Structures are given as C-alpha cells and as structure tokens.
Amino acid sequence: MTAKIKNARVAAAHEGIAELIVQIEYDNGGISEIALDQMATSALMRSCDAGDIEDIKGHSWDKVRDALQVSYNRYQ
C-alpha cells in the first residue's frame, strides 16, 4: 500500500496568499501535512480530475509529489 491523501484545507500563507494544506496518511497510521502553492495545487487538482478539494481525498501521495515537482520545475 501507499500513503494516501486523507484531507485538505485552504490556508493563508505569506502575505495572505492562499495555499492548500494536504494531509497525508501513511499505512502505519502516521499523518503529515504538506503545503502546496497555487501551481502545485492546480497540478494536483488536474491529476486527480478534481472539481473541488473533496475530490482529491483517497488519491495516492504520488500525485502530491508529482504536483510539487511541477511547481518546483517552473524555476528551472
């Protein structure tokens, strides 16, 4: 099994810019939170074919990782 998206919420980041806080649940029950900027959030929503943040629940952590790479690579 793999880690899955358990929950997500919108939060204010630096200077009030919105970011998505994604909660990841691991097989052993552990939970961590990852902050996604607008570009990473858009990539995640597309890869999950999500209409809203409720639709990303249950998807693999791999999609979060890939979304973070999309955001990071914009600076390359």
C-alpha positions in Angstrom: 0.0 0.0 0.0 1.0 3.6 -0.3 0.3 6.8 1.6 -3.0 8.5 0.6 -4.5 11.9 0.8 -6.7 12.0 3.9 -7.9 15.6 3.9 -7.1 19.1 2.5 -7.9 22.6 3.5 -7.2 26.1 2.3 -5.0 28.3 4.5 -3.4 31.7 4.3 0.3 31.7 3.6 2.8 34.6 3.4 1.1 37.9 2.9 -2.3 36.2 2.8 -1.7 34.3 -0.4 -3.8 31.1 -0.3 -2.2 27.7 -0.2 -3.6 24.2 0.1 -2.6 22.1 3.2 -2.8 18.4 2.2 -2.9 15.8 5.0 -1.2 12.5 4.1 -2.0 9.3 6.0 0.6 6.5 5.9 0.0 2.8 6.3 1.2 2.8 9.9 -1.4 5.5 10.8 1.0 8.4 10.8 -0.1 11.7 9.4 1.8 14.6 7.9 0.8 17.9 6.3 2.2 19.4 3.2 1.7 22.9 1.9 1.1 23.4 -1.8 1.3 26.7 -3.6 -1.1 27.7 -6.3 0.8 26.0 -9.1 1.2 22.7 -7.2 -2.5 22.8 -6.2 -3.5 23.3 -9.8 -1.3 20.4 -10.9 -2.8 18.1 -8.1 -6.4 19.0 -9.0 -5.7 18.2 -12.7 -4.0 14.9 -11.9 -6.9 13.9 -9.6 -9.5 15.1 -12.1 -11.0 17.0 -9.1 -13.7 19.6 -9.3 -13.1 20.6 -5.6 -10.7 19.7 -2.8 -13.1 17.0 -1.5 -12.4 15.1 -4.8 -8.6 14.6 -4.0 -9.3 12.5 -0.9 -8.1 8.9 -1.2 -5.7 9.6 -4.0 -2.1 8.5 -3.8 0.7 10.5 -2.2 2.5 10.1 -5.6 0.2 12.7 -7.1 1.1 15.2 -4.4 4.8 14.5 -5.0 4.4 15.0 -8.7 2.5 18.3 -8.2 5.3 19.6 -6.0 7.8 18.7 -8.8 5.6 20.7 -11.3 5.8 23.7 -9.0 9.5 23.4 -8.4 10.4 22.9 -12.0 8.9 26.3 -13.0 12.1 27.8 -11.7 14.4 25.6 -13.8 
